[in-house]
Amino acid sequence: MYPPFFLQKATLLDQANLSWDFKFADWDRDNIPDLIGISKFRTKSGKTEIHILSGASNFQKFILQQATALPESYPYWQFNIIDWNGD
């Protein structure tokens, strides 16, 4: 009853588990949704990290990889993506 996959492809991100949250947003304003992976714990930096993959590249190129100022977060933390200043 479900249609076939539109896209099924490996990404450059580590294997997903409970330490990851995923969102879609047009981060680079090219009208193509980008994949935002939020690595919450067991990170290399010891901080919550954000990894954004370009939708235009079928999620094969990073737009951004950055440790945040937040300490490692845990599975019950939930994140949302919003453009606070309209840029």
C-alpha positions in Angstrom: 0.0 0.0 0.0 3.0 2.3 0.2 4.7 3.7 -2.9 8.3 2.8 -3.8 11.1 4.8 -2.3 11.8 8.1 -4.0 15.5 7.9 -3.0 17.4 5.2 -1.1 21.0 6.1 -0.8 23.9 5.9 1.8 25.0 9.2 3.2 28.3 10.4 4.7 26.9 10.2 8.2 27.8 7.5 10.8 25.3 4.7 11.3 22.2 6.1 12.8 21.1 5.1 16.3 19.4 6.7 19.3 22.1 9.3 19.5 20.9 11.0 16.2 18.0 13.2 15.4 17.1 14.1 11.8 15.3 17.0 10.3 14.9 18.5 6.8 15.2 22.2 6.0 16.4 24.3 3.1 19.6 25.4 4.8 21.3 26.8 1.8 18.2 28.4 0.2 18.4 26.5 -3.1 14.7 25.3 -2.8 15.9 21.7 -2.2 15.5 20.2 1.3 18.8 19.5 3.0 19.2 16.7 5.6 20.2 17.9 9.1 21.7 15.3 11.4 22.0 16.2 15.0 24.5 14.0 16.8 23.5 14.2 20.5 25.9 12.0 22.4 29.0 9.9 22.0 30.4 12.6 19.8 34.1 13.2 19.0 33.9 16.7 20.3 32.1 15.9 23.5 29.4 18.4 22.5 26.1 18.2 20.6 27.0 18.3 16.9 25.2 19.3 13.7 25.9 17.8 10.3 24.0 19.2 7.3 24.0 17.3 3.9 23.1 19.1 0.7 19.8 17.9 -0.9 21.1 19.1 -4.3 23.9 16.5 -4.0 21.5 13.7 -3.0 23.0 14.1 0.5 26.6 13.3 -0.7 28.2 16.7 0.3 28.4 18.4 3.6 27.2 22.0 3.9 28.2 22.3 7.5 29.7 20.1 10.2 29.9 21.9 13.6 30.1 21.2 17.3 27.6 23.4 19.1 28.1 25.1 22.4 25.7 22.6 24.0 27.1 19.7 26.0 26.2 16.2 24.8 22.5 15.8 25.0 20.5 12.6 25.5 17.8 10.7 23.7 14.9 12.5 25.4 16.2 15.9 24.1 14.3 17.1 21.0 15.5 19.7 18.6 13.8 21.9 16.0 15.3 24.0 13.2 14.1 27.6 12.8 15.5 30.7 11.1 15.3 33.2 14.0 16.7 36.2 12.1 15.3 35.7 8.6 18.8 35.4 7.0 
